[in-house]
């Protein structure tokens, strides 16, 4: 009896050790995954951080000025703005304002007692200047007011192009994906193959024939080449929506048919509510792609400043004033990214649900 009990205790101890090792490995894997994801987030967010820093910075930079929204500390004396430095005086570091700069001798005053002048035997350039954190939010106002043809007009143009294009992609892609997923059409497999090939082709090979075609019909210089093609579908969107349709059991369609519903009613009242999050995800992806598009508006709207979206206007603004007002260019870029970022944040929940759980929206 004692032998059996001893074996049981030994087996329990061995089982506990195995479980502890498994738990330890699980903890190590979780820590490694967390660190890796944190590193990825840092890598992807660093450019945005740098852009925000640049957009809030001062118009002019000085030697040794910290990067970002920092400006030199100023002491106003007799209607003059004096720069403040760290000056060694009698073995101690004091914060003094420079009133008479010089190469061999510089004169400072104490902000707490401006009547007392302190001579420093050396150039002020050898000293460390004091900097204060002071974001320049006026850069955003200047960017809004100085963008060619007006920032509001460019924002409206971008909204219209991206909104109409996204609407066209959704309408055409939904009907096409619905037909490929739910109907036994002749040559359906060939159609799906052609749809798949469209988003595998490099876009660069299509630009020349498309431009020639749009030029011959007189669409160059208008929004039509940017919007009308979207109403003929998007290969990636069609493929994604078809997969989402396939994830929904056909029993839903059959039950609706028994109640007398036609195919359009089944799509509108049965399938679309179930695919709500998936449709939102597809719409967000396409909206952001069209919003950030630079090449097509540049190609088809050359010389039409009043029709150009923000991406082209900011690039033109950068070419004209980028070397003199980099903080203004950065501010304009930040404003242009606010809309797609806000859209994604507001629709983050349905977007993630569509990615992690396509098909049925429970």
Secondary structure, DSSP 4 states (H G I P E B T S, - for coil): -HHHHHHHHHHHHHHHHHHHHHHHHHHHHHHHHHHHHHHHHHHHHHHHHHHHHHHTS-SS--TTPPSSSEEE-EEEETTEEEEEEEEEETTEEEEEEEEE--SS-EEEEETTEEEEEEEESS-GGGSEEPEEE---THHHHHHHHHSTT-HHHHHHHHHHHHHHHHHHHHHHHHHHHHHHHH---TTHHHHHHHHHHHTTS-THHHHHHHHHHHHHTT-TTSSHHHHGGGGG--HHHHHHHHHHHHTS-THHHHHHHHTT--HHHIIIIIIHHHTHHHHHHHHHHHHHHHHT--HHHHHHSTT-GGG--HHHHHHHHHHHHTTT-HHHHHHHHHHHHHHHHHHHHHTHHHHHHHHHS-S---
